Amino acid sequence: MKKTVFESPIGESYVKAIHPSGLQIFIMEKPQFSSSYAMFGTKYGSIDTRFSKNGGEMVEVPEGIAHFLEHKLFESEDGDAFTRFAETGAYCNAYTSFDRTCYLFSCSDKFFDNLAILLDFVQKPYFTEATVNKEQGIIGQEIRMYDDNPGWRVMFNMLRQMYTNHPVRIDIAGTVESISHITAELLYKCYETFYNPANMFVCIAGNVDADKVLDKIGAAIINHEPVEIERGEFNEPEGVASSYVEQKLAVSLPMFCYGYKQDIKTPIRSLKTKVCMSLLLEMICGDASPLYARLVRDGLINDDFGSEYFNGHGYAAIVFEGESNDPKRVAEAIGEEIKRLREDGLDKKLFSAVKCAMYGDAIRRFNSVDGLAGQLVECAMCDFDLFEEIKLLRTVTIDDVYKRLDLFKEENAVLSVILPKE
Amino acid sequence: MSVKVLSLCDGVQGLFINNARFNTTLVSFNFYMPTNKDDVASLGLLPFVLTTCSEKYPDFSRLNLKLAKLYGAKLEASTEKVGDLQLLKMAVSVIDDSYTLDNESLCVEACELLMRLIFEPKAENGEFCAEDVEREKRKAIEHIRGEMSDKRLYAKKRMLEEMYKGKAYGISKCGTEEQVAAIDGKSLYSAWQKLISNAFVRVNVISRALPAGLFANITERFSAVERFNITDCTVCEPTRKARAVKEITERMDIAQGKLSMGFSSRMHGDDSETMPLLMASDIFGGGPYSKLFTNVREKMSLCYYCSASSVRIKGLVTVDSGVEAVNAERAEKEILAQLESVKAGDFTDFELESSRKSLIDSFKGIEDSQSAIDVWYAMRIGTDEPLGPDECVKFLEGVKRSEVIKAAQGINVHTIYKLLPEEKA
């Protein structure tokens, strides 16, 4: 297996290897830790609703199928993976997001037994009509639980106004109606396309020996011919459907999500853009910024206020969220601050402080094996080096950050609000 | 990991937890006060006011700018309950000096900053500044009102309020909205004086090396204060069996219902005495091997989540689940039936050992997280020799099946709380 070692100026290192099947493997040894964290994932999430395999016909599958598949993969003909992990004492779980599905375990003992279970169950699907029908009940309840979750609803209501065609607008778990169309045959079709090792990755951090781990993975991966996946294009138009949306739910204080859709020409954002956006957001509304001070002083936000650069394959938006008695005033204040920064430029002292803080945050992340495994997943998904961010933070300039103010387009802004029911 | 406990002065303990795996230092001041309804709101507000300004940093923007310059040092403020005590926590976490770009001395500076926030608040003539108090009051009230947004937590909170009505454990950790609204600069200042003078204090330091002079500085700070009536941390009223089961149903405009249940148990106190209760509760509703997960969720599909947990200090077991309104009665019956099966010893060796292995694994993982270590030791007070996770692993290894059954047999349903969707007219 071809292996590369990446080293950082702060004394940390990790190994990247490519299995002959195309599977990417990332391992960071952390011998001081008691536990280890492993993730086996695929570049397949809720947005992959239209695709073709090996140049074949483009197929469309029901919304929520990637998440449904994740639930079903835990089952096999002779029991489920939870039972197998119960024998070792490991914690196991899985999650599906917009662009990926990951299966994971964390353990302080019997790492190789756990790794064997993980590699085995993810590679052995077992779907029948009976088990599919049964799962529809449980996932239906999960979907209804999210119907009551104002934080979830406020974000998806915004995404629905922001995106006309791109499937980032749909709920990750789909709807009770959409999942009723899922069949065992469709699950196999998705599995055989996206769960090919060439589209997958294993990321591990913790008290492990990288060479031994590579040997075990090498022996456990079932070789398949790599598949060529073409993801459907969604012809997402520029602009947004509407600039405002509201819903009433059982909340005490209005909640909001205020986002600027970014018109993008290529599906993936560079790491430099992500780093610059994080710095810029700290300067616009981080807790040392003048805007944050003003909004708190005027009683318009509380500690739940935050911002993020939300992006993935084919979508990108800058999002501010929180609770407020007057979300419209918060949105206006954000718009005015962006205008002011464009005219006045960025504060050099604040820039140097937020850069320093972000460097500290990057160092801090090496404190946790689960956090590190998650970061290695980012490396696999976006094809960058884990230490690149630390290097970038040393070189990024205030002009690099200032230029990103161009990404905020007033006409692309959407305010989503959840109002209390009477 | 090694732990050294030092008595710094009257009612103030310093714990140095030497752990070389982290590249940050965490210093956490834990103040313990009895939970009583008259003081709970003002004491609960203090950590938030104290960590947003001080004499030296009179506004939070300047303070936050300073924290950013300290490579993003993180200040943490929280109010929690530990048994019948109220825990007020203020902590700072900072990267180790060796990672700085210009060999700055961050750690000592960050510790000094935290101590200034706690001991040198922004106050004049025995009053906190009204603007700071009103700002944090507004946020606290919004937080209290916002508790209903997370229906799962809200249902559990309501269940505990009903279960411990009139008792310290039933008092909300931040007080009520009305109590918070009544706080002013003067009353908050007198709460601060109480805190500094009367609280039992434990300072947890989790790092590669003890920051130079830290414990001496803390001793000096407290020596300048008159310390009296120091909180007795050994007292906690156990949960008694209900004379009659309390059943409450409330309605809200929601899609899915919540079922939250509280149980008394006959076992409470120290880790060394309560491991069988922990295992009984875990077999009942802990991991995916548990009775509630395998039966109520997987076999019967009655709820998307249904789990149990225990609070050893109070001898309390809770179950919470999300249920459709039509299934609520059935889920309740089934949860109680599963408890009966644990009481009857109707669990396999696989279930027993799965629980043991899972709990041991999670205990071993605690040493890998600074915040988990901090929480662990903050929960183990009333002793000069708090047990570490590794010692609890040894207790768990020795728990016998008969002890689990005996612990389960002491568990009795006390309060059943249902939060259901509005009935359609």
Interface residues (C-beta under 8 A of the other chain):
Chain A: I10 K30 Q32 F33 S34 S35 F82 T83 F85 A86 E87 T88 G89 A90 Y91 C92 S106 C107 S108 D109 K134 G137 I138 Q141 E142 R144 M145 D147 D148 P150 G151 L249 A250 V251 S252 L253 M255 G286 D287 A288 S289 P290 Y292 A293 V296 R297 G299 N302 D303 D304 E323 K349 L350 A353 V354 C356 A357 M358 Y359 G360 D361 I363 R364 F366 N367 S368 V369 R394 K421
Chain B: A20 R21 F22 N23 T24 D59 F60 S61 N64 L65 L67 A68 K69 L70 Y71 G72 A73 S93 V94 I95 Y99 L101 R135 R138 K139 E142 H143 R145 G146 M148 S149 K151 M252 D253 I254 A255 Q256 G287 P288 Y289 R297 S301 C303 Y304 Y305 G322 E324 F350 S354 R356 K357 S358 I360 D361 S362 K364 G365 E367 D368 S369 Q370
